[in-house]
C-alpha cells in the first residue's frame, strides 16, 4: 500500500489594525498567490494583541506541507520576537512560511530559511522592517505623523 499525502494548501493570513481599514488589497494579493478564499484567515485587530483569534485558529489547523502566506511580514508580527515565535509554530507544524513583499522571507527556499541563527544576528534589520509603516493604500485614512507600529528604540 502506498502512502498518500494530502495536497499542499496555500493558506493566507490578512490583518488590518483598525475597522476603518480594508482587507481588500491583501485579499486580492493572497488570491493571486494561490490562496483560495476559504483558506484565507482575516482579522481586523491590532498586531499588538497577543490574542488574535484568527491567527491562533490558523496556526492550530496547520498540516505538514501547508504554506502560510502573508502580503508583508508586518501583517503577521509586530516585533522580531513575535515573528520568531509565530514562524517557529509554523515550522514546528512542518509547514512553510512566505511573505509576498519580502521574497527572502520564505522558509521553503534554500536562501530564505527562517531559523533563528542567521536572523538573530540580523534582528536590528528585522526590527527596522517590522517598524516601517506600510505604504499608503488608495482610499485609506491618513496615517498619524508619528509611527505607531512599534515601540521606540531605547
Order of alpha helices (4+ residues) and beta strands (2+ residues): beta-alpha-beta-alpha-beta-alpha-beta-alpha-alpha
